[in-house]
Every structure is written in structure tokens, then in C-alpha cells.
Amino acid sequence: MNFTALRPPRAGSVDFVNGRTRLYGIVGHPIEQVRSPETVTFELQRRDLNAILLPIHIKPEEFSKVFPRILQIGNLDGIVVTVPYKGQALSHIHRAGPMAQLSGGVSVIGRSLDDRWVGEMFDGVGCIAALLRRGVVLTGRRVLLLGAGGAGSAIAAELARCAPGDLFIHDPETQRAADVIGKLSKAFPNSRMHAGLPSLEEIDVLVNASPVGMLDANASPLDVARLPSQLAVMDAIMDPDQTKLLRIAEESGCQTIYGREMLDSQIAAACDFMLDIRPRMAEDVVFQVQQSFQSLTQV
Amino acid sequence: MNFTALRPPRAGSVDFVNGRTRLYGIVGHPIEQVRSPETVTFELQRRDLNAILLPIHIKPEEFSKVFPRILQIGNLDGIVVTVPYKGQALSHIHRAGPMAQLSGGVSVIGRSLDDRWVGEMFDGVGCIAALLRRGVVLTGRRVLLLGAGGAGSAIAAELARCAPGDLFIHDPETQRAADVIGKLSKAFPNSRMHAGLPSLEEIDVLVNASPVGMLDANASPLDVARLPSQLAVMDAIMDPDQTKLLRIAEESGCQTIYGREMLDSQIAAACDFMLDIRPRMAEDVVFQVQQSFQSLTQV
């Protein structure tokens, strides 16, 4: 009698995760709205990797205890850091890149060959890439950046790297703009940076990195009804797609660059960093983190 | 001039993970060989849930620090526990089910409505389900279980629940068999349980829960060349598929039940437990964990 023919069929299985899958995560609070899980996982799989990026929700009061332990998960290789943890995460890693040190936060961290966690800030990269892809020249031009908070600091550092003729940084909290300029002046000693709001007639490129206009289609960081038509205007805000600032810019005949245009470049940069962190370790783009981190996170 | 037509296409995305995905995990060391990620995720998705089960590798020297912090991830709802953490995990949860208390370990834990972690041991369920599905009667029969370790304890508890006529438990470490019987006798006071190896002629059902034969097709927990043909023989070992014990059993004309037949029932039981833990909380199948856990984990 052949009993073995009665064996049940094997259980079904999916093809995108198994015991050898390498883990990546995005930490934030709240977490439901993030887009990295579906987009970065797509990019990881497009590169033929058995890897997945997951939403990881950590509550603010538990972050300092939970985050360092998550970094000890043996098959976790990288983390995208989002609001409100970009500054805090910096204090839990071993080495930070130059943009992280300038901006005082990290947007991506990765595990290095020697099992250290290395981080960098890419919030500015997507903005600059979107501008350059749309033909906006930054080098030698007069650029105005609105907002000197977390995103603003990161974008300011990337803008400074493009050697604009003049970089104006305006923030209602004037000390924040002065602090960012003070820090960037050391890294870019030949640059001409100014805190404050110049006449818009003198400006070629306007970038909004302030939160004014986010989730509010009737708020604008500039109290104007029209803008000079020579301006290229970018808004780093992604929701709503068209902010009041961009609507005024389009009505004024300006070139407009949308916040969501930053996404592609940021996803590619995050993947490159998390995956290429091992060779990068040999280069001097990653600096050893000193005790100075505590001061950096004050930006 | 319409610049907006130049916007790049949206980044690609996958459809099996996003910011609202609920996380499940399997913790173990090593982790590469586990099958729960692909099979349990299939089962979760078959139930129309936005959920995924991931491999989570924790090193033994870090388990006691990392595991409790992983339980604080806000969107993590359940964990399958595998070797070597079934006993240790029991000491990190708030409540344990009866089989967990009897066996001294958990195979699955889930987050309850009141944000407590509740665990149960299902290693025995798959074994009993496989036997019953193949028509093997346990109630009133004479059953011999080989092995009183972690898996053996769990299977012993489930076998005892089926009210066999006699349950023999044999382990080369004789005290382990005596300890399991001592504990089960309190839970099943009317059962007839015996430590030691009876004559196989007196036995109806033989279950191997010892590791002898695992990854070694030439090792058998019984030093015999033939078995009485009336025996139904189950081997809980999954690799190799056909152990030496099962080969001898088939050559002897016995009914044979394979280790992998346990999988389907265990997957369904794990999902049921992790997903239904909230209603279960109201039932008395889940006991409040007392300080007695420390003694239970000695089994």
C-alpha cells in the first residue's frame, strides 16, 4: 500500500523574499506616508539583488533605545532616515560623509565592510539633480534659498558645491540662516554667501526649502502676487504637487521645477550609497566621526 | 514655453510593500535556511493582508539586547521563533499559551490588542495534524516518542492531549524524558506515561523527535534493521526528506509520515495565532505568565 502518494502539496510561496534576503529599512514617525519601500525595493530588484526595503516605525520616545539595536540585525545592510530622525540618527553611526557633517543630519546610512555604520545626507542631491536635468545653470548665478532647517541646510550645502556667484539664504529665524552660512563658509571659503532676502529682480534661481506651502495650497513663503519672469523657481515640497509658489511662478512665465522631480535622483543616490558603501570606505569622502557630532546636530 | 512636459517619469515601484505594510519576522541563527519568509508571506497575502514576513538574523551574543527592542517596532505584529531562540524568547514576552508553558519555549509570538506580546508553541501541532491527516489514530493507542528535547517536549504535549492509551518517551538523557513526563502528568493527570524504550511489538505509532538522522542519511535513533509492520512511523526531521528510520520503515511495510508534512499545518497555525491573537486574548487558552517561566525554560 502506497501511503506516500497521499502527501499534501507543498505550501505556496512568494518569490520576493526568502531566508537569504538582505534587509533595508526606512525609519520615521509617522511611517504610513513614505514612498521608499515600493520605489527603493523596485530599484534594488532592478539591480538583481535579493533585497527589500521595509517601513520601520519607531516611536519618538523609544528611538534612542530601539534604533541602535535595529542596527545590530545581522542581515540589515542599510536604512533610509526620514522625519523626524535625520539629526538623531547621526549620533548613532560611526562615520559621516561631508554633506552629513555640514547639514547635521543623515538621510541614508549603510553598513561598511568592517561592520561600521556610515551615513550621508542626500536631501540636497535630488534638488540639484532636478535643477541640472532641467537645464538650470547654478554655477556663477545668483541663487536664493528659502529655509535653513534640515532640508534647507542639506540643499544649501549642495548649492554651495555648485559654485553659484552669490548664494542668499533666507529664514524667518535669522540665526538659522547665519549658522548655516557660517558652517558652509569654512567648507567653501571662496563662496559669496549672504543671509537675508534680496530683491527678486537680482536673482536667477529661487529654491523653496521651507515648509510653507506644504499641505496648504494657499500658503506661500513669499508674499508676492507675481515673480520676475527670468526666475527659475523650484519648490522642494512634494505635497501638494503644485504649491501656491509654483502656481504664481507659472502664471508669471517662470520656469518651474517640481518637488517630486527630486525623487528619482534621491532613490538612485540612496541605493548607490547603501550598496557601494564598501568601496567608498577606502575613499576620503567619508570622514571619521569625532566627538564633534554633538555640535553638528545643533544646526 | 512649456517646461513641465520635461518632467521625468515617476520611479518604478513594486506592489508587495509600501508604507502601510505590517511586518512579521522569523528570528534565528543562522537564518539563511528558513522557509517561513516565502511560505508565510504567501499565506498572509492569500488572506488579502498588506503584510510580509522577513528573515531577521540576530547573533546569539546579542539576542537578549536586540530581541526586546525589535518587539518595539511599531508596525511589527508577529514573530516566528526558530533555533536556537525558542526558550530564550519565552522570557521576553508577557503571556504564554499552555503548550508554551508545558514545553518551555515559543515558536510564534504575536502582539495583542493591549500591546502585549503573547506566545505559543506550535512545533507539536504540525506533527499531530500530519498524523491525523494520514488517518493515524492516536486516541487509545500505544505511542512511542523518541527525543525529549525542544521539539520532543512540544510534540509530547500535543500527543498527550490526544489521549493515547500509553505514551512512552525515550531519550538517551533519561532525566529529560522523566522531566517532560513529570510536567505533563500534572496537566494530564489521567494519562499513562512512561519513560524508557518498550518493545516495538507493543507499539502502534512511533514518532522520532530526536535529531538523530538529521543531515545524515546513515544515522537512525533506533539500532534495528527492520520494524514491526503494524507500526505507523513518523520522522519530524525534514532534511533529508527520507531518513534512515523512514527507509527502514518503508522496507518493513510500515505506514510512513514525512517531516515536511508538518509544514502546512504549522504555517496555518502560525498565521492564525499572529492574526487572531486579539480575539484570543479574551479566552482562557492564554495564561498570564508568572515568575514560573524561569523554571519552565529549564525543560
Chai-1 contact restraints between the chains, C-beta under 6 A:
chainA,res_idxA,chainB,res_idxB,connection_type,confidence,min_distance_angstrom,max_distance_angstrom,comment,restraint_id
A,F3,B,Q255,contact,1.0,0.0,6.0,A-B,restraint_1
A,R7,B,E261,contact,1.0,0.0,6.0,A-B,restraint_2
A,P8,B,D264,contact,1.0,0.0,6.0,A-B,restraint_3
A,A11,B,T39,contact,1.0,0.0,6.0,A-B,restraint_4
A,A11,B,L263,contact,1.0,0.0,6.0,A-B,restraint_5
A,A11,B,D264,contact,1.0,0.0,6.0,A-B,restraint_6
A,A11,B,I267,contact,1.0,0.0,6.0,A-B,restraint_7
A,G12,B,F42,contact,1.0,0.0,6.0,A-B,restraint_8
A,S13,B,E38,contact,1.0,0.0,6.0,A-B,restraint_9
A,S13,B,T39,contact,1.0,0.0,6.0,A-B,restraint_10
A,S13,B,F42,contact,1.0,0.0,6.0,A-B,restraint_11
A,V14,B,E38,contact,1.0,0.0,6.0,A-B,restraint_12
A,V14,B,T41,contact,1.0,0.0,6.0,A-B,restraint_13
A,V14,B,F42,contact,1.0,0.0,6.0,A-B,restraint_14
A,F16,B,F16,contact,1.0,0.0,6.0,A-B,restraint_15
A,V17,B,P37,contact,1.0,0.0,6.0,A-B,restraint_16
A,V17,B,T41,contact,1.0,0.0,6.0,A-B,restraint_17
A,N18,B,P37,contact,1.0,0.0,6.0,A-B,restraint_18
A,N18,B,E38,contact,1.0,0.0,6.0,A-B,restraint_19
A,G19,B,I31,contact,1.0,0.0,6.0,A-B,restraint_20
A,G19,B,E32,contact,1.0,0.0,6.0,A-B,restraint_21
A,G19,B,Q33,contact,1.0,0.0,6.0,A-B,restraint_22
A,G19,B,V34,contact,1.0,0.0,6.0,A-B,restraint_23
A,G19,B,P55,contact,1.0,0.0,6.0,A-B,restraint_24
A,R20,B,E32,contact,1.0,0.0,6.0,A-B,restraint_25
A,T21,B,P55,contact,1.0,0.0,6.0,A-B,restraint_26
A,I31,B,G19,contact,1.0,0.0,6.0,A-B,restraint_27
A,E32,B,G19,contact,1.0,0.0,6.0,A-B,restraint_28
A,E32,B,R20,contact,1.0,0.0,6.0,A-B,restraint_29
A,Q33,B,G19,contact,1.0,0.0,6.0,A-B,restraint_30
A,V34,B,G19,contact,1.0,0.0,6.0,A-B,restraint_31
A,P37,B,V17,contact,1.0,0.0,6.0,A-B,restraint_32
A,P37,B,N18,contact,1.0,0.0,6.0,A-B,restraint_33
A,E38,B,S13,contact,1.0,0.0,6.0,A-B,restraint_34
A,E38,B,V14,contact,1.0,0.0,6.0,A-B,restraint_35
A,E38,B,N18,contact,1.0,0.0,6.0,A-B,restraint_36
A,T39,B,A11,contact,1.0,0.0,6.0,A-B,restraint_37
A,T39,B,S13,contact,1.0,0.0,6.0,A-B,restraint_38
A,T41,B,V14,contact,1.0,0.0,6.0,A-B,restraint_39
A,T41,B,V17,contact,1.0,0.0,6.0,A-B,restraint_40
A,F42,B,G12,contact,1.0,0.0,6.0,A-B,restraint_41
A,F42,B,S13,contact,1.0,0.0,6.0,A-B,restraint_42
A,F42,B,V14,contact,1.0,0.0,6.0,A-B,restraint_43
A,P55,B,G19,contact,1.0,0.0,6.0,A-B,restraint_44
A,P55,B,T21,contact,1.0,0.0,6.0,A-B,restraint_45
A,I56,B,I73,contact,1.0,0.0,6.0,A-B,restraint_46
A,H57,B,G74,contact,1.0,0.0,6.0,A-B,restraint_47
A,H57,B,N75,contact,1.0,0.0,6.0,A-B,restraint_48
A,K59,B,G74,contact,1.0,0.0,6.0,A-B,restraint_49
A,E62,B,Q72,contact,1.0,0.0,6.0,A-B,restraint_50
A,V66,B,R69,contact,1.0,0.0,6.0,A-B,restraint_51
A,V66,B,Q72,contact,1.0,0.0,6.0,A-B,restraint_52
A,R69,B,V66,contact,1.0,0.0,6.0,A-B,restraint_53
A,R69,B,R69,contact,1.0,0.0,6.0,A-B,restraint_54
A,Q72,B,E62,contact,1.0,0.0,6.0,A-B,restraint_55
A,Q72,B,V66,contact,1.0,0.0,6.0,A-B,restraint_56
A,I73,B,I56,contact,1.0,0.0,6.0,A-B,restraint_57
A,G74,B,H57,contact,1.0,0.0,6.0,A-B,restraint_58
A,G74,B,K59,contact,1.0,0.0,6.0,A-B,restraint_59
A,N75,B,H57,contact,1.0,0.0,6.0,A-B,restraint_60
A,Q255,B,F3,contact,1.0,0.0,6.0,A-B,restraint_61
A,E261,B,R7,contact,1.0,0.0,6.0,A-B,restraint_62
A,L263,B,A11,contact,1.0,0.0,6.0,A-B,restraint_63
A,D264,B,P8,contact,1.0,0.0,6.0,A-B,restraint_64
A,D264,B,A11,contact,1.0,0.0,6.0,A-B,restraint_65
A,I267,B,A11,contact,1.0,0.0,6.0,A-B,restraint_66
